[in-house]
Structures are given as structure tokens and as C-alpha cells.
Amino acid sequence: MALYSNHTGNPKIKTIRNAVIFIVLLLFALATIFPIYFMFVSSFGDPVEAGAVSYSIWPTKFTLESYKFFFDYSEYSYRWILNSLIVASAVTVSNVVFASMAGYAFSKLRFRGRGVLFAILLVSMMIPYQVTQVPLYILIVNVFELQNTYSALIMPSIVTVYNIFLAKQFMSSIPNEVLECAKIEGCSQPQIYLKIILPLSKTVLAVMAILTFMDSWNTFFWPLLVTNTMEMQTIQVGLKNFRFANTTFIAPMMAGAAISALPMFILFFSLQKYFLEGVTVGAVKG
């Protein structure tokens, strides 16, 4: 009995410890949610310049004038959202398709140079993103002459090494016996990929889709480089038009930011089940 008591510890100490952990986690959660909360609260303010804005963490006034100001500010406000949807959707779909195909090849197919090629891909992940921007810009703008087009916005992100690595690691856990049975039944490699690999990999594909969509939707620097008209700007680049040399329209900018955040919230909550499953993939074996 004494050994059991010593093992479990004092219930009062355990309760205090749990309370402290809860408070710490609550503070971290509030710190994470506060910028989003402040964005939405500020978006319901009057569309005035920065010098006239009265900052408050509590909503003192609810008005949709800033949202109206955002859409009336430019004839391309709706186009910015459409451009972001087109680019982010195309990048997401292409990554899910091509990364899953590459992951299947690296994990289940045997071909000469597979290890060397995969090692080269892993090494490329160590190169900082900023280092590749200058040669990539020269290639897209000067060589292919694709500036200010959807191709320039989509092509550099058609498939990423990280997604290939993610798909390969997950598909490596699929038992080879399942694939051997499919081969015995007469399935070809495309049939195995479509009818077995993809259904079994829906968890990692959903995680991949969420992360890729969020990354593409929030990208600012590359669309800023390759677009030179307001018509082709994405929503993230379009928001900079509310900032001028001497002032900034804070509330309309926050309204645009709130609108730009909605697709990510919708995507995350619609695929939340698969995302949470993906977080625990590989955590427990046996």
C-alpha cells in the first residue's frame, strides 16, 4: 500500500501540478489566438487612416464600412481573392498528385539510382528559400518570359521536396504484402497506385493539402516579384495597397486580412479529422 501511495504521489500535489499545466497551456493558447481576435475586432472599425484609429482590444463599435471600403477601393479586390484561390488550388492539387506519385515510386518501386536521387532531393531541402529566388526569377521572367501570368505564380511550387518526403515516409509504412497480393490479382502499377496506395494514404494527403494550401495562400514575396499589375496580384500582395508613404488604412487592411483567412479556416475545419490523424501517424507502432 505504501509503495502504491509513493508511486501515485500526493493527490493534492497532482491537482496543483495539473492546474499549473492547464494555466500555462491556456496562456499559450490565448497568445496564439489574440492576433486573430485583434484582426477581426479591428476589421469592424471605421475605415479611417492610421493616425485616427483608436486601438482597443474590446469591440467598441461594429460596422461593415471597412469591408465595403475594401471591396470599393479597387475594381480588382474580387480579382485578388480569385487569383489566390486559383493559384493555391492549382498548387495544392499538383502537389497532392505529383508528390504522392513520387512518394510511391521512392517507397515501393525498385530502380537504379533511387537512393542517390532521393538523397539529392533531401540535400536540396537544406538550401534556403531566399537563395533560389534570384535564379528562379531570371528563369521565369527572362528565359520563359512568364511574368505577370498564372504560370509564373504556379510553376515554381508545382511540387515540393517536403511533400515528396512526407508521402514517401508515410507510404513506406504500407505493408508490401498488400501490394504483392494486388500484383498476384493482376493489378498494374497505375492500378495499385490508384486503388490501393491513394485510399490508404488519404490521411497524409489531407495533411499535405492543408499545409500546401496554407503556404501557397499566404505567400507574399514571390507573387510580389512576378506580378506588375494589380489585376494579377494575389490577396496577400493586394493588401499592401492600403499602405501608403504617410499613412495606412488599418481597418480596411484588417478586413481584407480577415477575408483572406476564411478559406484557410474552412479548409482546416473540413479536413480537421484527417489532420489530427496525420499528427499521430507513426507515433505508435506495433
Backbone bond lengths (Angstrom), bond angles and torsions (degrees), N, CA, C in turn:
res aa  C-N    CA-C-N  psi(-1)  N-CA   C-N-CA  omega(-1)  CA-C   N-CA-C  phi
1 M - - - 1.460 - - 1.515 110.91 -
2 A 1.339 114.77 -40.81 1.461 119.29 179.44 1.515 110.54 -65.93
3 L 1.349 115.73 -39.13 1.459 118.99 179.45 1.522 110.51 -64.16
4 Y 1.332 116.80 -40.67 1.467 120.83 178.79 1.517 111.22 -64.11
5 S 1.361 116.21 -40.06 1.461 120.97 179.67 1.518 110.74 -65.43
6 N 1.341 116.49 -41.80 1.456 119.20 179.42 1.518 111.60 -66.54
7 H 1.343 115.12 -33.81 1.458 118.72 -177.77 1.527 111.61 -70.50
8 T 1.322 115.47 -43.31 1.457 119.15 -177.46 1.519 112.15 -77.07
9 G 1.345 118.27 -28.33 1.444 120.71 -179.91 1.510 112.08 85.16
10 N 1.319 114.84 172.98 1.451 121.63 179.09 1.524 110.08 -70.80
11 P 1.336 119.23 126.27 1.469 120.89 -179.57 1.527 112.63 -58.91
12 K 1.340 116.71 -35.77 1.457 119.43 -179.39 1.529 110.68 -66.00
13 I 1.342 116.71 -42.01 1.468 120.54 178.73 1.529 110.21 -64.92
14 K 1.331 115.80 -39.77 1.460 120.21 178.50 1.526 111.13 -63.18
15 T 1.336 116.80 -40.01 1.464 120.66 178.68 1.518 111.09 -65.12
16 I 1.340 117.29 -42.64 1.459 121.38 179.08 1.524 110.64 -63.67
17 R 1.340 114.91 -42.04 1.469 119.32 179.81 1.524 110.89 -62.72
18 N 1.324 117.59 -43.06 1.459 121.26 178.44 1.524 111.29 -64.60
19 A 1.349 115.68 -36.84 1.467 119.35 178.99 1.525 110.75 -66.26
20 V 1.327 117.01 -41.33 1.471 120.73 179.09 1.524 110.26 -63.87
21 I 1.346 116.37 -43.75 1.468 120.27 178.51 1.519 110.83 -61.51
22 F 1.333 115.89 -41.71 1.464 119.95 179.43 1.523 110.92 -62.99
23 I 1.328 117.56 -43.20 1.465 120.95 -179.11 1.531 110.77 -64.68
24 V 1.337 116.69 -42.80 1.467 120.40 179.52 1.526 110.58 -62.72
25 L 1.331 117.25 -45.68 1.460 120.87 178.85 1.526 111.29 -64.31
26 L 1.339 116.17 -36.95 1.463 120.21 178.17 1.524 111.06 -64.27
27 L 1.337 116.74 -40.64 1.470 120.57 178.31 1.524 111.02 -64.16
28 F 1.328 116.56 -41.79 1.464 119.95 177.20 1.525 110.88 -63.67
29 A 1.331 116.86 -40.45 1.463 120.83 179.26 1.529 111.02 -64.27
30 L 1.334 116.71 -42.90 1.471 120.58 178.32 1.518 111.18 -64.38
31 A 1.337 116.61 -40.18 1.468 119.98 178.74 1.519 111.11 -64.13
32 T 1.331 116.84 -32.32 1.465 120.65 179.15 1.517 111.67 -76.20
33 I 1.329 116.43 -39.56 1.464 120.82 -175.55 1.526 112.03 -80.33
34 F 1.336 118.01 -25.50 1.463 120.64 -172.98 1.526 113.63 -56.95
35 P 1.355 120.88 -45.61 1.481 118.54 178.84 1.521 113.15 -59.16
36 I 1.340 116.42 -37.56 1.464 119.53 178.38 1.526 110.14 -67.48
37 Y 1.325 115.50 -43.16 1.465 119.99 177.95 1.526 111.08 -60.46
38 F 1.337 116.46 -45.62 1.465 120.67 -178.85 1.525 111.08 -64.39
39 M 1.336 116.66 -35.18 1.461 120.47 177.95 1.524 110.99 -61.98
40 F 1.334 116.47 -47.18 1.461 119.57 -178.62 1.527 111.04 -68.64
41 V 1.326 118.03 -40.12 1.466 120.71 178.92 1.523 110.42 -62.88
42 S 1.329 116.88 -44.04 1.463 120.83 -178.99 1.526 111.91 -67.63
43 S 1.341 117.28 -28.94 1.464 119.74 -177.67 1.526 112.64 -69.29
44 F 1.330 117.25 -18.51 1.459 120.27 179.41 1.530 112.52 -93.78
45 G 1.340 116.94 11.80 1.451 120.58 176.78 1.513 111.65 -86.08
46 D 1.324 115.95 178.20 1.466 121.24 178.21 1.523 110.40 -73.22
47 P 1.330 118.64 144.65 1.464 122.28 179.49 1.526 112.25 -77.24
48 V 1.313 116.25 72.56 1.467 121.01 -179.77 1.518 109.13 -113.98
49 E 1.334 115.75 168.43 1.458 120.48 -179.07 1.520 110.31 -71.15
50 A 1.334 114.78 165.14 1.461 120.77 -173.35 1.520 112.06 -58.48
51 G 1.328 116.97 -36.97 1.458 119.88 -177.57 1.512 113.29 -66.75
52 A 1.334 117.27 -20.90 1.463 120.55 -177.71 1.520 112.48 -102.13
53 V 1.318 117.42 1.95 1.457 120.74 -177.71 1.525 110.39 -79.57
54 S 1.323 115.87 134.23 1.457 121.02 175.04 1.529 107.60 -104.01
55 Y 1.314 115.28 105.49 1.462 120.11 -175.61 1.526 110.45 -76.16
56 S 1.317 115.74 134.65 1.455 120.94 179.03 1.523 108.68 -154.88
57 I 1.336 115.66 141.64 1.465 119.01 178.63 1.523 111.13 -83.82
58 W 1.338 115.83 -8.49 1.453 119.26 177.06 1.521 108.73 -110.11
59 P 1.304 118.16 135.25 1.478 120.10 -179.51 1.529 111.37 -66.18
60 T 1.311 116.07 118.03 1.467 121.09 178.76 1.521 112.12 -98.82
61 K 1.323 116.23 -17.76 1.456 120.15 -178.89 1.520 109.53 -156.76
62 F 1.325 116.08 136.47 1.456 121.03 177.27 1.518 109.00 -113.36
63 T 1.317 115.96 116.24 1.453 121.61 176.84 1.518 108.94 -145.72
64 L 1.304 116.04 147.74 1.467 121.47 178.98 1.524 112.00 -97.21
65 E 1.320 116.53 14.41 1.465 120.28 -177.77 1.528 111.97 -63.30
66 S 1.318 117.05 -35.53 1.467 119.37 -179.87 1.521 111.12 -67.85
67 Y 1.325 117.27 -35.67 1.460 119.91 176.39 1.533 110.01 -67.75
68 K 1.321 116.37 -40.17 1.468 120.45 176.63 1.529 110.09 -64.31
69 F 1.331 115.92 -40.54 1.465 120.88 178.47 1.530 110.37 -62.53
70 F 1.322 116.68 -39.18 1.462 120.86 -179.50 1.520 111.22 -61.55
71 F 1.329 117.21 -46.53 1.459 119.92 -177.58 1.527 112.29 -77.99
72 D 1.337 117.51 -26.52 1.464 120.13 178.95 1.520 112.71 -85.59
73 Y 1.338 116.68 -14.66 1.463 120.15 -175.13 1.523 111.47 -62.34
74 S 1.306 116.37 -40.69 1.464 120.72 -178.02 1.515 109.61 -142.08
75 E 1.313 115.69 148.94 1.465 120.22 176.57 1.522 112.02 -70.06
76 Y 1.333 116.38 -10.38 1.458 121.05 -177.54 1.527 112.73 -101.99
77 S 1.317 118.20 8.46 1.467 119.94 -178.82 1.523 111.41 -59.52
78 Y 1.332 116.88 -43.76 1.457 120.08 177.42 1.529 110.88 -68.42
79 R 1.333 115.75 -33.70 1.465 120.21 -179.31 1.531 110.77 -65.85
80 W 1.338 117.32 -35.51 1.469 120.28 178.41 1.526 110.60 -58.98
81 I 1.327 115.77 -44.82 1.472 120.11 179.84 1.520 110.28 -65.73
82 L 1.338 116.83 -42.89 1.462 121.15 179.26 1.524 110.91 -62.29
83 N 1.334 116.67 -43.15 1.467 120.09 178.83 1.524 111.15 -60.28
84 S 1.325 116.51 -43.68 1.458 120.05 179.56 1.525 111.09 -63.62
85 L 1.322 117.06 -40.91 1.460 120.54 178.68 1.528 111.46 -64.08
86 I 1.321 116.65 -42.71 1.464 120.86 -179.59 1.520 110.24 -64.02
87 V 1.332 116.52 -49.27 1.465 120.76 -176.77 1.525 111.05 -66.23
88 A 1.333 117.00 -49.53 1.460 120.49 -177.43 1.532 111.31 -64.29
89 S 1.326 117.67 -39.61 1.469 120.63 179.63 1.520 111.15 -67.02
90 A 1.337 116.55 -44.05 1.463 120.05 179.69 1.523 111.28 -63.68
91 V 1.323 116.81 -43.41 1.464 120.78 179.45 1.523 110.65 -64.81
92 T 1.325 117.01 -40.92 1.466 120.61 -179.91 1.520 111.63 -64.14
93 V 1.325 116.54 -48.27 1.465 120.47 -179.11 1.530 110.95 -62.91
94 S 1.333 116.72 -44.53 1.469 119.82 -178.64 1.528 111.20 -64.75
95 N 1.319 117.80 -37.72 1.460 120.53 178.79 1.518 111.50 -68.18
96 V 1.318 116.80 -42.85 1.466 119.83 179.38 1.525 110.39 -62.07
97 V 1.333 117.62 -41.41 1.460 121.22 -177.96 1.526 111.27 -72.48
98 F 1.324 116.41 -56.18 1.466 119.67 -173.06 1.526 112.46 -72.69
99 A 1.339 117.33 -38.40 1.469 119.31 179.25 1.523 110.98 -66.91
100 S 1.334 117.30 -37.23 1.467 119.34 177.89 1.524 110.77 -68.06
101 M 1.323 117.51 -37.56 1.462 120.53 177.39 1.521 110.81 -65.24
102 A 1.341 116.18 -45.24 1.463 119.89 179.02 1.527 111.12 -66.32
103 G 1.332 116.47 -39.93 1.460 119.99 177.77 1.516 112.07 -61.72
104 Y 1.319 116.36 -39.98 1.469 120.20 177.32 1.522 110.82 -64.57
105 A 1.328 116.16 -42.46 1.468 119.70 -179.46 1.524 111.32 -63.90
106 F 1.334 116.92 -44.68 1.464 120.20 -177.40 1.531 112.46 -71.92
107 S 1.321 116.96 -27.34 1.471 119.30 -174.83 1.525 113.60 -93.23
108 K 1.335 117.83 -32.32 1.465 119.78 -171.27 1.525 114.76 -121.31
109 L 1.305 119.12 -16.34 1.459 120.58 -179.14 1.519 109.87 -99.94
110 R 1.319 116.11 146.12 1.460 121.48 178.98 1.529 108.72 -108.97
111 F 1.315 117.09 116.71 1.463 121.26 177.97 1.519 109.05 -147.02
112 R 1.302 115.93 156.86 1.454 122.15 -175.43 1.530 110.07 -66.54
113 G 1.322 115.69 133.29 1.455 121.45 177.32 1.517 114.09 83.76
114 R 1.329 116.52 9.27 1.467 119.27 -178.11 1.518 111.64 -60.75
115 G 1.319 117.90 -47.33 1.463 121.26 -178.90 1.511 112.93 -64.64
116 V 1.336 116.67 -40.96 1.474 120.61 179.92 1.518 110.48 -66.01
117 L 1.321 116.74 -44.39 1.457 120.73 -179.28 1.522 111.60 -63.45
118 F 1.330 116.17 -41.73 1.461 119.40 179.20 1.528 111.05 -67.98
119 A 1.331 116.86 -35.86 1.465 120.28 176.85 1.524 111.23 -64.78
120 I 1.338 117.21 -38.18 1.467 120.82 177.20 1.528 110.34 -63.05
121 L 1.331 116.26 -40.77 1.468 120.06 177.71 1.527 111.09 -62.77
122 L 1.331 116.76 -41.91 1.461 120.11 179.45 1.526 110.90 -64.92
123 V 1.333 116.95 -39.60 1.464 120.21 178.49 1.529 110.77 -63.63
124 S 1.325 116.55 -36.48 1.464 119.68 -179.95 1.522 112.06 -64.64
125 M 1.339 117.74 -22.90 1.459 120.65 177.54 1.518 111.68 -67.89
126 M 1.330 117.06 -21.30 1.461 120.73 -178.81 1.523 112.70 -80.97
127 I 1.323 117.52 -12.31 1.465 121.10 179.61 1.521 108.72 -77.67
128 P 1.321 118.81 124.16 1.467 120.53 -179.84 1.525 111.82 -59.30
129 Y 1.310 115.01 143.95 1.470 121.32 -178.49 1.519 111.53 -58.03
130 Q 1.331 117.15 -37.47 1.455 121.25 -176.52 1.519 112.50 -67.00
131 V 1.338 116.88 -27.38 1.465 120.25 -177.67 1.528 111.25 -67.30
132 T 1.317 116.95 -33.32 1.462 120.88 -176.04 1.525 113.48 -85.66
133 Q 1.322 117.94 -5.47 1.461 119.43 -174.14 1.525 113.39 -67.28
134 V 1.349 117.44 -40.96 1.469 120.21 -177.74 1.528 111.43 -66.50
135 P 1.351 119.94 -53.33 1.470 117.97 177.84 1.526 112.94 -63.39
136 L 1.334 117.42 -34.18 1.460 120.11 178.43 1.519 110.88 -66.66
137 Y 1.323 116.81 -40.06 1.465 120.88 178.18 1.526 110.33 -64.06
138 I 1.331 116.95 -44.59 1.471 120.53 178.90 1.524 110.46 -61.26
139 L 1.333 116.83 -40.86 1.463 121.21 -179.36 1.524 111.32 -65.22
140 I 1.336 116.43 -45.72 1.469 120.23 -176.05 1.529 111.62 -73.33
141 V 1.333 116.98 -43.64 1.469 121.29 -172.30 1.521 112.03 -86.53
142 N 1.328 117.75 -48.73 1.465 120.62 -173.23 1.530 113.42 -86.97
143 V 1.339 116.99 -38.66 1.461 119.98 -176.91 1.524 111.19 -83.83
144 F 1.323 116.51 -56.30 1.465 120.42 -177.80 1.530 113.35 -86.95
145 E 1.329 117.22 -15.08 1.475 122.73 179.12 1.529 111.25 53.83
146 L 1.322 114.86 53.95 1.467 121.09 -177.75 1.524 113.10 -110.53
147 Q 1.326 117.28 14.90 1.461 119.24 -177.42 1.524 111.21 -59.48
148 N 1.329 114.23 142.03 1.468 121.71 177.07 1.536 112.16 66.26
149 T 1.321 116.38 36.87 1.457 121.55 176.90 1.529 109.50 -132.57
150 Y 1.329 114.79 163.16 1.463 119.21 176.03 1.523 111.24 -64.89
151 S 1.321 116.40 -32.38 1.469 120.01 179.20 1.520 111.27 -60.81
152 A 1.327 116.42 -40.90 1.465 120.28 179.34 1.520 111.47 -65.13
153 L 1.323 117.01 -32.56 1.462 121.12 -179.24 1.527 112.15 -79.04
154 I 1.338 116.82 -28.77 1.461 120.54 -172.37 1.527 112.73 -98.70
155 M 1.317 118.06 -41.55 1.467 121.58 -169.93 1.531 114.79 -55.16
156 P 1.343 120.14 -44.47 1.475 118.54 -177.60 1.533 114.16 -63.86
157 S 1.319 116.87 -16.64 1.478 119.71 -176.59 1.517 112.84 -118.36
158 I 1.328 117.69 21.40 1.464 120.54 -178.38 1.521 111.35 -55.77
159 V 1.324 117.00 -40.61 1.461 121.31 175.33 1.523 107.64 -151.29
160 T 1.322 116.41 139.34 1.463 121.27 -179.18 1.525 110.18 -111.88
161 V 1.326 115.03 152.44 1.464 120.62 -179.89 1.524 110.34 -64.45
162 Y 1.328 116.38 -35.62 1.470 119.25 -179.21 1.526 110.95 -61.03
163 N 1.324 117.19 -42.24 1.464 119.92 179.57 1.526 111.76 -68.17
164 I 1.337 117.00 -36.30 1.467 120.01 175.36 1.522 110.08 -62.48
165 F 1.321 116.10 -44.29 1.464 120.69 178.70 1.524 110.72 -62.65
166 L 1.343 116.65 -43.38 1.463 121.00 -179.72 1.525 110.94 -61.96
167 A 1.336 116.57 -45.09 1.461 120.53 -179.69 1.523 111.24 -66.73
168 K 1.329 116.65 -40.81 1.462 120.43 -179.16 1.526 111.28 -63.09
169 Q 1.338 116.71 -44.68 1.461 120.22 -178.91 1.523 111.58 -63.85
170 F 1.322 116.37 -39.91 1.468 118.96 -179.90 1.519 111.03 -69.95
171 M 1.326 117.15 -45.36 1.465 120.40 -176.08 1.521 111.97 -69.56
172 S 1.319 117.25 -20.73 1.464 119.80 176.32 1.521 111.37 -65.61
173 S 1.337 116.87 -23.31 1.468 120.65 -179.41 1.520 112.84 -82.67
174 I 1.330 118.03 -9.11 1.468 121.16 177.26 1.527 108.64 -73.88
175 P 1.313 118.18 125.99 1.476 120.19 -176.78 1.525 112.17 -58.72
176 N 1.325 116.35 135.52 1.458 121.39 177.76 1.524 111.86 -66.56
177 E 1.339 116.10 -24.67 1.466 119.49 179.98 1.527 111.86 -61.26
178 V 1.336 115.66 -34.29 1.469 119.16 178.93 1.520 110.42 -63.44
179 L 1.320 116.25 -41.95 1.466 120.69 -179.65 1.528 110.90 -70.23
180 E 1.333 116.94 -36.59 1.458 119.80 178.72 1.522 110.94 -64.90
181 C 1.319 116.27 -38.73 1.472 119.84 177.10 1.521 110.86 -63.43
182 A 1.330 115.78 -38.99 1.466 119.92 178.90 1.525 110.66 -65.13
183 K 1.334 116.89 -38.76 1.469 120.29 178.20 1.522 111.19 -65.47
184 I 1.329 115.92 -39.00 1.465 119.79 178.24 1.530 110.98 -62.86
185 E 1.333 115.68 -35.23 1.470 120.99 178.75 1.522 112.58 -75.60
186 G 1.339 116.13 -4.10 1.459 119.87 176.34 1.511 115.58 96.58
187 C 1.336 118.08 14.16 1.467 121.02 179.76 1.525 110.11 -76.00
188 S 1.328 116.03 138.36 1.459 121.37 174.44 1.523 108.83 -84.71
189 Q 1.343 115.68 173.31 1.461 119.32 179.66 1.533 112.30 -60.96
190 P 1.336 119.72 -44.61 1.478 118.70 176.34 1.528 112.79 -60.26
191 Q 1.319 117.09 -37.61 1.473 120.03 179.09 1.523 111.09 -68.21
192 I 1.329 116.63 -39.85 1.465 119.69 177.10 1.517 110.17 -62.12
193 Y 1.324 116.22 -42.56 1.472 120.86 179.81 1.526 111.50 -63.89
194 L 1.323 116.78 -45.12 1.466 120.50 -175.02 1.525 113.22 -77.33
195 K 1.333 117.19 -39.63 1.460 120.67 -171.44 1.529 114.16 -96.63
196 I 1.339 116.94 -17.36 1.469 119.07 -177.22 1.528 111.34 -120.58
197 I 1.324 116.58 -54.89 1.464 120.22 -174.62 1.527 111.51 -64.50
198 L 1.318 118.24 -50.31 1.465 120.39 -177.26 1.529 113.08 -62.88
199 P 1.345 120.11 -46.78 1.476 119.06 177.49 1.521 113.30 -60.87
200 L 1.330 117.46 -37.19 1.461 120.20 179.87 1.529 112.27 -75.81
201 S 1.318 116.90 -16.86 1.471 121.08 -175.55 1.528 112.52 -106.26
202 K 1.331 117.71 15.36 1.459 119.39 -175.65 1.531 112.66 -61.65
203 T 1.341 117.04 -28.76 1.460 120.10 179.21 1.518 111.41 -65.20
204 V 1.331 116.80 -51.96 1.459 120.27 -178.77 1.520 110.93 -69.36
205 L 1.325 117.81 -31.04 1.464 120.34 177.55 1.524 110.97 -67.67
206 A 1.328 116.98 -37.09 1.464 120.23 176.99 1.522 110.98 -66.45
207 V 1.328 116.63 -43.15 1.470 120.37 176.52 1.519 110.31 -60.88
208 M 1.322 115.85 -43.93 1.456 121.62 178.78 1.528 111.07 -60.33
209 A 1.334 116.22 -42.46 1.460 120.65 -179.18 1.521 111.00 -64.75
210 I 1.324 117.61 -43.38 1.464 120.94 -179.90 1.525 111.03 -62.78
211 L 1.324 116.59 -50.86 1.461 120.69 -176.64 1.527 111.56 -65.26
212 T 1.330 116.60 -39.93 1.464 120.08 -179.02 1.520 111.26 -68.86
213 F 1.327 116.62 -42.91 1.461 120.04 179.52 1.529 110.61 -62.48
214 M 1.326 116.91 -45.14 1.458 120.43 -179.88 1.530 111.24 -63.26
215 D 1.328 116.94 -42.25 1.456 120.46 -179.86 1.521 111.32 -65.07
216 S 1.342 117.04 -44.91 1.462 120.66 180.00 1.522 111.64 -68.26
217 W 1.327 116.62 -39.71 1.467 120.23 -179.36 1.519 111.42 -65.20
218 N 1.313 117.90 -35.99 1.463 121.88 -176.00 1.528 113.92 -90.00
219 T 1.327 117.64 -3.43 1.462 120.06 -178.63 1.520 110.68 -64.00
220 F 1.316 115.46 131.71 1.470 120.68 -178.32 1.529 112.43 -117.06
221 F 1.325 116.93 -45.62 1.465 120.45 -168.77 1.527 112.42 -66.56
222 W 1.342 117.74 -47.76 1.456 119.39 -177.16 1.532 112.71 -66.12
223 P 1.336 120.78 -46.92 1.478 119.20 174.73 1.518 112.93 -59.30
224 L 1.332 117.10 -32.64 1.464 119.92 177.31 1.520 110.95 -65.11
225 L 1.338 117.30 -35.26 1.462 121.24 -178.15 1.534 112.33 -72.62
226 V 1.326 116.87 -43.53 1.467 119.85 -168.79 1.527 113.82 -97.53
227 T 1.324 118.49 0.36 1.469 120.33 175.69 1.524 109.16 -113.87
228 N 1.310 116.23 136.89 1.467 120.63 179.29 1.523 113.13 -126.60
229 T 1.335 116.91 9.68 1.459 120.76 173.74 1.521 108.98 -132.09
230 M 1.325 116.08 153.21 1.459 120.57 179.57 1.526 111.16 -65.65
231 E 1.310 117.14 -25.25 1.459 121.28 -177.44 1.523 112.64 -64.83
232 M 1.343 117.15 -32.60 1.463 120.97 -176.32 1.521 112.89 -100.51
233 Q 1.302 118.63 1.79 1.455 120.89 -179.26 1.528 111.26 -71.01
234 T 1.318 115.81 149.27 1.462 120.93 172.91 1.533 108.52 -87.71
235 I 1.311 116.75 173.26 1.459 120.51 -175.72 1.526 111.74 -62.90
236 Q 1.330 117.08 -36.54 1.462 119.59 -178.74 1.529 111.04 -66.94
237 V 1.316 116.94 -39.02 1.460 120.58 177.63 1.528 110.22 -74.41
238 G 1.325 115.94 -36.10 1.461 119.45 -179.34 1.520 113.04 -62.87
239 L 1.338 117.27 -29.43 1.466 120.31 -179.56 1.523 112.42 -64.17
240 K 1.333 117.16 -24.47 1.468 118.84 -179.46 1.520 111.73 -69.22
241 N 1.338 117.53 -15.38 1.465 120.53 179.18 1.521 112.65 -70.25
242 F 1.329 117.15 -11.48 1.462 120.48 177.58 1.527 111.64 -90.87
243 R 1.308 115.88 2.86 1.467 120.34 177.48 1.518 109.06 -112.43
244 F 1.328 115.45 127.42 1.453 121.23 -178.26 1.527 109.59 -118.23
245 A 1.336 115.54 -179.23 1.465 120.04 -175.96 1.523 111.60 -64.39
246 N 1.319 116.66 -36.51 1.462 120.02 -173.07 1.522 113.85 -110.19
247 T 1.305 117.99 -12.68 1.461 118.81 -177.10 1.521 110.40 -158.02
248 T 1.311 115.83 174.13 1.457 122.74 178.45 1.518 108.69 -143.25
249 F 1.332 116.13 136.73 1.459 120.47 174.25 1.532 107.53 -85.89
250 I 1.333 115.25 92.96 1.455 120.78 -172.33 1.521 112.17 -65.51
251 A 1.328 117.64 -52.69 1.469 120.69 -174.56 1.534 112.18 -62.33
252 P 1.345 120.02 -46.73 1.475 118.72 176.48 1.530 112.54 -62.54
253 M 1.322 117.30 -35.23 1.457 119.94 176.96 1.527 110.29 -65.10
254 M 1.344 116.67 -41.71 1.457 120.50 177.33 1.526 110.97 -66.17
255 A 1.331 116.69 -34.70 1.466 119.95 176.67 1.526 110.34 -64.09
256 G 1.332 116.74 -43.04 1.462 120.09 176.57 1.510 112.03 -64.27
257 A 1.340 116.29 -38.89 1.470 120.05 178.46 1.527 110.55 -65.48
258 A 1.331 116.93 -38.68 1.464 120.59 178.59 1.526 110.50 -64.98
259 I 1.334 116.47 -41.26 1.467 120.17 177.74 1.522 110.57 -64.32
260 S 1.332 116.29 -40.70 1.470 119.97 -178.81 1.523 111.90 -69.08
261 A 1.331 117.74 -21.95 1.464 120.68 -179.55 1.528 112.40 -82.34
262 L 1.313 118.04 -20.66 1.462 120.91 -175.38 1.527 113.83 -60.58
263 P 1.344 120.12 -46.54 1.478 118.40 179.34 1.518 113.46 -58.86
264 M 1.339 118.07 -35.35 1.456 120.70 179.49 1.527 110.84 -67.67
265 F 1.347 116.23 -40.66 1.463 119.69 177.29 1.530 110.54 -63.07
266 I 1.326 116.29 -42.94 1.462 120.64 -178.76 1.528 110.05 -63.90
267 L 1.338 116.66 -45.35 1.459 120.21 -179.75 1.520 111.53 -63.60
268 F 1.331 116.09 -43.82 1.464 119.38 -176.96 1.521 111.31 -64.34
269 F 1.334 117.23 -47.61 1.464 119.58 -176.16 1.531 111.64 -71.99
270 S 1.332 117.67 -27.53 1.460 119.15 177.65 1.525 112.03 -74.00
271 L 1.347 117.08 -27.91 1.463 121.68 179.18 1.525 111.62 -112.27
272 Q 1.325 116.84 19.40 1.464 120.85 -175.31 1.529 111.88 -60.06
273 K 1.330 116.44 -38.60 1.462 120.40 -178.81 1.524 110.96 -58.19
274 Y 1.331 115.97 -48.16 1.459 119.94 -178.83 1.524 111.43 -70.63
275 F 1.337 116.43 -33.86 1.462 119.33 -179.89 1.523 110.66 -64.77
276 L 1.331 117.05 -44.89 1.460 120.47 179.66 1.527 111.29 -66.00
277 E 1.335 116.82 -34.56 1.460 119.92 175.48 1.525 110.40 -66.26
278 G 1.335 115.87 -38.16 1.456 120.29 -179.38 1.511 112.73 -66.64
279 V 1.327 117.41 -30.72 1.453 120.85 178.94 1.522 111.19 -63.71
280 T 1.334 116.33 -33.80 1.473 120.75 -176.20 1.519 112.95 -96.55
281 V 1.341 117.22 2.01 1.461 119.30 179.90 1.519 110.18 -62.68
282 G 1.284 116.67 128.24 1.463 121.23 178.53 1.510 113.74 82.63
283 A 1.333 118.48 -2.23 1.470 120.16 -179.18 1.524 110.95 -73.43
284 V 1.319 115.62 -32.99 1.471 119.97 -179.02 1.521 108.32 -125.21
285 K 1.301 116.93 131.94 1.463 121.25 178.54 1.525 108.81 -125.85
286 G 1.330 113.78 157.21 1.438 118.21 177.12 1.499 112.11 116.00
